[in-house]
Amino acid sequence: MLDNAPPKGLVHALLLDGSGSAIPYQWSKVDSWKADEGCLWLHFDFEDEDTQRWLREESGLNDIAFGSLTNTETRPRALNRGDNLLLTLRGINMNPGADPDDMVSLRIWTDGSRLISTRRRRLLSTEDVLDELAAGNGPKNTVELLVIWTERITARMTDTIESFEDRVLAIEERLLNEETAGIRMELANLRKQIISLRRYLSPQREAMNRLVAENLSWLDDLNRLRLREINDRLIRHIEDMDEVRDRAVLAQEEHSSRIAEQMNARSYLFTIAAVIFLPLGFLTGLMGINVGGMPGIDNEYAFWIVVVLCVFAGLGLTLIFKMRRWF
C-alpha cells in the first residue's frame, strides 16, 4: 500500500458534522484525527489484506478488538473494556438473489468518539444510515450512529418476518382447500429459514440486553431507552417467528394427517374391491377347471349364465356392504 493511500478494503471514511450530515474524511488525516473534530466513522471490508494490516498495526486496537473485527465466523455479542465497546450483530441478507436466512454479519468497535466497523457483504441497513446522512437527518454523534444503525438492522427484519407469516397463512388456506401438492417442501424450506434466523436472533437479543446494561460513560439514558425499545422490537420479531414455526409444525402435522387419510381411503377402496371380487374369482376359477363332469359344457348359454351369476353376486355383495355402511 502506498503511503497515505487508503486500504483497498476501505468502504468509506466519514466525519459526522454534528448536524445530521457527514463529510468524506481524507485518509491522510486519519492518524491525526482528534475527538473534538466530531465522530469519525471508518467502514471496511475485513477480507482485504491492507485493511487487516492497518487494523492490526496502525489502528491502535488491541488483539481482542482486531480479532473481533476480522473473524470470519461470528455470533452476535456485546463486550466492553472500560469505555470501549465491541459489538457484533447480524442483519437480514436483502442482497439480490440471496436467501434471507443467510444473514450478514456486522462488527463494530467504538470508544464513543471514533467508530470502526467491518463487513464482508453489503448490508442494506448501512445504506439506510448513509442515505439519512446524505439527506441531512442522520446521526449527529457516535452514540446516535450506533443506535440508529441498530434500529435500521432490526427494522429491516420486519418485511422478512411478515413474509413468513404470509407464507404459512397461504399454506394453511391451501390445506383447508385440500390442496396438498408441493406443501411438504414449502413447509420444510420455511422451517429451515426460521430456524436459521432464530439461531442468530436469539444471541442478538442477549447482545442487545448486554449493550443496554453496559456501564459506558458516553451512552446516556435517552439512548439506553431507545436501545431498549429496539430490543423489545427484536423480541417481538423472535416471538412472531416462534408463532410462525408453531403454525408450520401444525400445518405439517395436518398435511401428514391428510395424506394418511387419503392413503387409508384408497386402501379401504382396494379392500372393498378385493372382497367383492374374491368370491367371483373363486366361482370363475372353479368353473374353469379341466375335469370331467363340469356342468354346462354342452350348453351354448352356459357362459352367459355364469356371467349373469357373477354380476348378481357382485351386486349382492355391494348391496350388503351398503346396508352395513361399510362404504
CORKA-V119926 format. One line per field, one symbol per residue. psi: psi as a letter, one per 20 degrees, with the letter a starting at -180 (. if undefined). burial: + if it has 24 or more other ideal C-beta (glycine too) atoms within 12 Angstrom, else -. Layout:
BEGIN
psi = ???
burial = ???
END
This chain:
BEGIN
psi = pqpjpqqhjpgqoqopjjjjrqqqpphiighjqqhihrppoppqoiiphgghgghhhihjqrhggghhiiphoqqprppqocjppppprpqpojqpjqphinqpqppppqjigqppqqrhqpphhghgghghghijkaqhaghhggghghhhghhiighgghhgghghghgghhhhjkoipihghghggghgggggghhhhghhghhgggghiqnphiorhghggghhhghhhghhgghghggggghhgghhggghgggggggggghgghgggghgighhhgghhgijqmqqjpqjhjpijgghgggghgghgghggggghghili.
burial = -----++-++++++++-----+-++-+--+--+----+++++++++----++-++---+-+---++-+++---+-+++++---+++++++++++-----++-+++++++++++++++++++-++++++++-++----+++++++++++++++++++++-++-+++-++--++--+----+--+--++--++-++-+++-+++++++++-+++-+-+-++---++-+++-++-++--++-+++-++-++--++-++--+-----------------+---+-----------------------------+--++--+----------
END
